[in-house]
Amino acid sequence: FMVTHNWANLFADLVAAVIAHALGWTSYVEVAALLRERSFGELRGSLESLGVLDNTYWICAFCVNQHKTICGGFADMNEPERD
């Protein structure tokens, strides 16, 4: 599965959305609550019982160096800002 994201969203919501998808849920809100409650065992058990714990997700935030591909590289921290 391929996952994209919005930089304005919380990372926890991205993780919750991936887990919710694997569980077949239509919303990530309940998963986000379980993550906040640190109910990792419950989530893992649910994923295992559905046989989806080993599903593969391609998440662009981890797979694409967006600084290089979009911005042309990382900023030079010694270079003054330009307008």
C-alpha positions in Angstrom: 0.0 0.0 0.0 1.2 3.5 -0.8 0.7 6.3 1.8 1.1 10.0 1.4 0.8 12.6 4.1 0.3 16.3 4.8 3.2 18.0 6.6 0.6 19.9 8.7 -0.7 16.7 10.2 0.6 15.0 13.3 2.9 12.0 12.9 0.8 10.0 15.3 -2.2 10.5 13.0 -0.3 9.1 10.1 0.6 6.0 12.1 -3.0 5.7 13.3 -4.3 6.0 9.8 -2.0 3.2 8.6 -3.1 0.9 11.5 -6.7 1.7 10.9 -6.4 0.8 7.2 -4.7 -2.5 8.1 -7.6 -3.2 10.6 -10.2 -2.4 7.9 -11.5 0.6 9.8 -12.8 3.7 8.0 -11.5 6.2 10.6 -8.2 6.5 12.4 -9.7 8.4 15.4 -10.1 5.3 17.6 -6.7 4.0 16.8 -5.2 7.5 17.6 -6.9 7.2 21.0 -5.5 3.8 21.6 -2.0 5.0 20.7 -2.4 7.9 23.1 -3.4 5.4 25.8 -0.3 3.3 24.9 -2.5 0.3 24.1 0.1 -1.2 21.9 -0.6 -4.8 22.9 -4.3 -4.4 22.1 -3.5 -2.9 18.6 -0.8 -5.6 17.9 -3.2 -8.4 19.0 -5.9 -7.0 16.6 -3.4 -6.8 13.7 -2.2 -10.4 14.5 -5.7 -11.8 14.7 -6.5 -10.4 11.3 -3.2 -11.7 9.8 -2.2 -8.2 8.7 0.7 -7.5 11.1 3.2 -8.1 8.3 1.5 -5.9 5.6 3.8 -3.6 3.9 3.2 0.1 3.6 5.2 2.5 1.4 5.2 5.8 3.3 6.5 8.7 1.2 7.7 10.6 4.3 10.3 7.8 4.8 10.9 6.8 1.2 11.4 10.1 -0.7 14.0 12.7 0.1 11.6 15.6 -0.5 14.3 18.2 0.3 16.3 16.9 -2.6 13.5 16.2 -5.0 11.3 19.2 -4.3 13.6 21.8 -2.8 16.8 20.9 -4.6 18.7 19.9 -1.5 19.1 20.8 2.1 19.6 24.4 3.0 23.1 25.7 3.7 22.8 26.7 7.4 25.7 29.2 6.9 24.1 31.0 4.0 21.9 34.0 4.8 18.2 33.8 4.0 17.0 35.3 0.8 13.6 36.9 0.1 
